[in-house]
Amino acid sequence: MATTELTTPAGAGGEFLRLVTTALSRAVALWQAYRSRRAIAQLLAFDEHMLRDIGLTSGDVRAAMGTPISDDPSRYLAGFAHERRAAFRANAREERARSRIRPVNR
């Protein structure tokens, strides 16, 4: 009795597909970073008061724009704003705790 085996090249198609998928995902990430960078560049025209309303400073915007071109600066800005809110909350908690401890002058 004769047997027949069908074989395919080991991993050639899978490797190519993986390469194409990686290239496409990288291209999409670069495009998103480019679009974010254009939007964030508009924040440079805002004054300090307007930036403070959204939890940022002009230094935050400049620092985010100074990141490598392939990085999405909006991630940095979100981190800056989150850290600033967390610090504000921590300071408020400390202030409340201090106000409870202060003796009342009579």
C-alpha positions as CSV (number, residue, x, y, z in Angstrom):
1,M,0.0,0.0,0.0
2,A,1.3,3.4,-0.9
3,T,0.9,6.5,1.2
4,T,1.0,10.1,0.1
5,E,2.0,13.0,2.3
6,L,1.2,16.6,1.6
7,T,3.8,19.0,3.0
8,T,4.1,22.7,3.1
9,P,7.2,24.8,3.5
10,A,7.9,25.0,7.2
11,G,6.7,28.4,8.5
12,A,7.3,30.4,5.3
13,G,3.7,31.6,5.0
14,G,3.3,32.2,8.7
15,E,6.5,34.2,8.9
16,F,5.5,36.4,6.0
17,L,2.1,37.0,7.5
18,R,3.7,37.9,10.8
19,L,6.0,40.3,9.1
20,V,3.2,42.0,7.2
21,T,1.1,42.2,10.4
22,T,4.0,43.8,12.3
23,A,4.6,46.3,9.5
24,L,1.0,47.3,9.3
25,S,0.6,47.7,13.1
26,R,3.8,49.8,13.2
27,A,2.5,52.0,10.4
28,V,-0.9,52.4,12.2
29,A,1.0,53.4,15.4
30,L,3.1,55.9,13.6
31,W,0.0,57.4,11.9
32,Q,-1.8,57.7,15.3
33,A,1.3,59.3,16.9
34,Y,1.5,61.8,14.0
35,R,-2.2,62.7,14.4
36,S,-1.8,63.1,18.2
37,R,1.3,65.2,17.7
38,R,-0.6,67.6,15.4
39,A,-3.4,67.9,17.9
40,I,-1.1,68.5,20.8
41,A,0.9,71.1,18.9
42,Q,-2.2,73.2,19.0
43,L,-2.0,73.2,22.9
44,L,1.2,75.3,22.6
45,A,-1.1,78.2,21.6
46,F,-3.0,78.0,24.9
47,D,-2.2,80.3,27.7
48,E,-1.2,79.0,31.2
49,H,-4.8,79.4,32.6
50,M,-6.4,77.4,29.8
51,L,-3.8,74.6,30.2
52,R,-4.2,74.6,34.0
53,D,-8.0,74.0,33.5
54,I,-7.2,70.7,31.8
55,G,-4.5,69.8,34.3
56,L,-1.4,70.7,32.3
57,T,1.3,73.3,32.0
58,S,3.1,74.6,29.0
59,G,6.2,72.7,30.2
60,D,4.2,69.4,30.1
61,V,3.2,70.1,26.5
62,R,6.8,71.0,25.4
63,A,8.1,67.9,27.2
64,A,5.6,65.6,25.5
65,M,6.4,67.2,22.1
66,G,10.1,66.6,22.8
67,T,9.6,62.8,22.9
68,P,10.8,60.6,20.0
69,I,8.7,61.1,16.8
70,S,7.5,57.5,17.0
71,D,6.1,57.9,20.5
72,D,2.5,59.1,21.0
73,P,2.8,62.3,23.1
74,S,-0.8,62.1,24.3
75,R,0.3,59.2,26.6
76,Y,2.8,61.4,28.2
77,L,0.3,64.2,28.7
78,A,-2.2,61.9,30.2
79,G,0.5,60.7,32.6
80,F,1.4,64.3,33.6
81,A,-2.2,65.2,34.2
82,H,-2.8,62.1,36.2
83,E,0.3,62.7,38.4
84,R,-0.8,66.3,39.0
85,R,-4.3,65.3,40.0
86,A,-2.9,62.6,42.4
87,A,-0.5,65.1,44.0
88,F,-3.4,67.6,44.4
89,R,-5.5,65.0,46.1
90,A,-2.7,63.9,48.4
91,N,-2.0,67.5,49.4
92,A,-5.7,68.0,50.1
93,R,-5.8,64.9,52.3
94,E,-2.8,66.1,54.2
95,E,-4.3,69.5,54.7
96,R,-7.5,68.0,56.0
97,A,-5.5,65.8,58.4
98,R,-3.5,68.8,59.6
99,S,-6.6,70.9,60.2
100,R,-8.1,68.1,62.4
101,I,-4.9,67.9,64.5
102,R,-4.5,71.7,65.2
103,P,-5.5,72.7,68.7
104,V,-8.3,75.2,68.9
105,N,-7.1,78.5,70.5
106,R,-9.3,79.6,73.3
